Amino acid sequence: MNAVRLLIVLAAWLVAAVGGLCMTDSCLHTRIQKCCHDMGQRIGKRTECLRFCGFNVTSDLLFEEGGDCLDQLQVLMYCSSEGGDHTQCCKNKGVDNKCMPFCRGDVSGLCPDDVAGDYPECITAIGDIMACHKQALSSDSVQWTVKSKSPRMKKCPK
C-alpha cells in the first residue's frame, strides 16, 4: 500500500513539475505575444501589429502586409530573442552578416525606412532568424524571461 501511495505522490509531483514547462507552440506564442504587447504598449500603443509577433511570421507576410508595422520590428526581435544573442545559429543557417543585429535581437539602431530600403535580405531571412530565436528559448518557464535589459528604442523621423 505504501508503494502505491508513493507512486501517486511521485506522479502528482511529476505532473506539477511538467505543468510549468513551456514547450508547445501555443505556449511559446502566448509568451512572445505578452512581451510584444507589453513592449509595444510602451512604444506607440501599436496593438494592431501583434499579428506579426510570433515565431511563425514569414517574409511574405512582412513584405505584403507588414510595412505599417516595421516600427515594431525592434519589439519583435527583442521579444523573440528574449534578449539573447543567437548569431552563431544564424551563421550556421547562412543568414547574411548584415542581418546579425536581427540575430542578436537588437535592431534598435534601425528605423523602418532603413529596414525597408537597406535590409530586405533580413526580412527574406526572417524565418531562419526566428527559428534561431525559438530554438534558443528556455522551456522552463511559461513567462518571457529577459537575458538583458530592454533595448533603447531609436527615435525615428516620421
C-alpha positions in Angstrom: 0.0 0.0 0.0 2.8 2.4 0.8 4.4 1.8 -2.7 1.1 2.8 -4.3 0.9 5.9 -2.2 4.5 6.8 -3.1 3.8 6.3 -6.8 0.7 8.6 -6.6 2.8 11.3 -4.8 5.6 10.9 -7.4 3.1 11.1 -10.3 1.5 14.2 -8.8 4.9 15.8 -8.4 5.9 15.0 -12.0 2.6 16.4 -13.4 3.1 19.6 -11.3 6.8 19.9 -12.5 6.0 19.3 -16.1 3.0 21.6 -16.0 5.3 24.6 -15.6 7.2 24.0 -18.8 6.6 25.9 -21.9 7.3 23.5 -24.8 4.2 23.8 -27.1 3.9 26.2 -29.9 0.8 27.6 -28.2 2.7 28.4 -25.0 5.6 29.9 -26.9 3.2 32.0 -28.9 1.5 33.3 -25.8 4.8 34.1 -24.2 6.1 36.2 -27.2 2.7 37.9 -27.6 2.8 39.0 -24.0 6.2 40.5 -24.4 5.3 42.2 -27.7 2.1 43.6 -26.2 3.8 44.9 -23.1 6.8 46.4 -25.0 4.5 47.7 -27.9 2.2 49.4 -25.4 5.2 51.4 -24.1 6.3 52.5 -27.6 3.4 53.7 -29.6 0.5 51.5 -28.4 0.6 49.5 -31.7 -1.6 46.5 -30.8 -2.6 46.1 -34.5 1.0 44.9 -35.1 0.7 42.0 -32.7 -0.2 39.6 -35.5 3.4 39.9 -36.8 4.7 39.0 -33.3 5.2 35.3 -33.4 7.7 32.6 -34.3 5.6 31.7 -37.4 5.9 35.2 -39.0 7.1 34.8 -42.6 8.9 37.1 -45.0 5.9 37.0 -47.3 3.6 38.3 -44.6 6.1 41.1 -43.6 6.6 42.1 -47.2 2.9 42.0 -48.1 1.3 43.4 -45.0 3.9 44.4 -42.5 5.0 47.8 -43.9 3.0 49.8 -41.5 4.4 47.8 -38.6 8.1 48.0 -39.4 8.5 50.4 -36.5 7.6 47.5 -34.2 10.4 45.3 -35.6 12.5 46.3 -32.7 9.9 44.9 -30.3 9.6 41.6 -32.3 13.3 41.0 -32.5 13.8 41.8 -28.8 10.9 39.7 -27.6 11.6 36.7 -29.9 15.3 36.6 -28.8 14.5 37.1 -25.1 17.4 39.5 -25.1 19.8 36.7 -26.2 22.4 36.7 -28.9 21.8 33.9 -31.5 24.3 34.9 -34.1 26.0 31.6 -34.2 22.8 29.8 -35.1 22.1 32.4 -37.8 25.6 32.0 -39.2 25.0 28.2 -39.3 21.8 28.8 -41.3 23.6 31.0 -43.8 22.0 34.3 -42.7 23.7 37.3 -44.2 26.2 39.0 -41.9 24.3 42.3 -42.5 21.4 40.7 -40.6 23.3 39.8 -37.4 21.7 42.6 -35.4 18.4 40.8 -36.0 20.0 37.6 -34.7 21.2 39.4 -31.6 17.7 40.6 -31.1 18.8 44.2 -31.2 17.8 46.3 -34.2 17.3 49.4 -32.0 19.7 51.3 -34.3 17.4 50.8 -37.3 14.5 52.9 -38.4 11.6 51.4 -40.6 12.9 53.2 -43.7 16.4 51.6 -43.1 14.9 48.1 -42.8 12.7 48.5 -45.9 15.4 50.1 -48.0 18.7 48.6 -46.8 17.8 45.3 -45.2 15.4 43.4 -47.5 17.6 40.3 -47.2 17.0 40.3 -43.5 13.2 40.3 -44.0 13.7 37.5 -46.5 15.7 35.5 -43.8 13.2 36.2 -41.1 12.1 32.6 -41.0 15.6 31.4 -40.2 16.2 34.2 -37.8 13.0 33.4 -35.9 13.9 29.7 -35.9 17.2 30.5 -34.2 15.4 32.6 -31.6 12.8 29.9 -30.9 15.4 27.2 -30.7 17.3 29.1 -28.0 14.3 29.7 -25.8 14.3 28.3 -22.3 11.4 25.9 -21.8 11.5 26.1 -18.0 9.0 29.0 -17.8 5.7 30.0 -19.3 6.8 33.6 -18.8 9.1 35.6 -21.1 12.5 35.9 -19.4 14.8 38.7 -20.2 18.5 38.0 -20.5 19.5 41.6 -20.9 17.8 44.9 -20.1 15.3 46.5 -22.5 17.0 47.9 -25.6 16.9 51.6 -26.2 14.5 52.3 -28.9 15.8 54.7 -31.5 13.6 57.8 -32.3 13.0 57.7 -36.0 11.8 60.5 -38.2 8.1 60.2 -39.1 
